Amino acid sequence: MATLSVPSHVPSPSEDCEQLKKAFDGWGTNEKLIISILAHRNAAQRKAIRRTYTADFGDDLLKTLDKELTSDFESLLHLWTLDPAERDATLANRAVKKWTASNQVLLEIACTRSSHDLFLARQAYHCLFKKSIEEDVAQHTTGDFGKLLVLLVTSFRYEGPEVNTTLAKQEAKILRKHITDNACNHDEVLRIIATRSKTQLNATLNHYNNEFGNAINKDLKSDPKDEFLRALRSTIKCLTTPEKYFEKVLRLAINKTGTDEGALTRVIATRAEVDMKHIAAEYQRRSSIPLDKAIINDTHGDYEDLLLALIGHENDA
């Protein structure tokens, strides 16, 4: 469930744009006014605001935001204001440009979006960067990890509720055989994980657990330092329990040694309109502290206020 809070009566895009223009004019930017508008509009409404702002004032709203605002607050607001497909394309491009073996942003996008949303992200990537996302992934990655990522970003999974129980049992045995043989990079393993519907894959993994007495991700921890096995575990977690995957990202981002603002920004911006309530509930279960309190303890200023607004908690302090 989403945490985005949209008022029952939403002003017209022209009215919102007039208020945003006022927020930018004068001696200083009125960040609170900007938050009160953009943090309480859904994707379609934000898109209409961007279109109307350009028509009414001749300026690109995103460029105006970038010029008027700075630091983590601007980064979060920029990501949030983007159309979801543009946002995913932008995040994917950043991930490819600054690639490291443990970078999992592309896995998140490929595995936690619907097939249609992933298709739109691929279209946006092509439009924004004049090449395909799979071309960039193939160019910047190598080995088994690269092969897995190309399969994931090009997949168009069936999203119906049907499950083939016989197939699930067969493919559970196939997965077990190759994992036992230390052949986790086998084409059959990649095919099953990268192409099966999430419902079918869940059935297969349930049969795996019941038949062999271990969750598959436990069996994929034979070498904790193996980046490919880590990628497989993350892929499976994203596909089957995304709230647990994103909870862990947040837990690692908000910690005593320092805040990973990039990860915190990415999760809040991409999940506030999707399943942030489930992620927040999982966070509290694991950390014994509500997510809003953790954010208040670890961030400050306008960045904190925007984070709290997007997770459905306004900071009145």
Beta strands, then each sheet from edge to edge (+ up, - down):
end
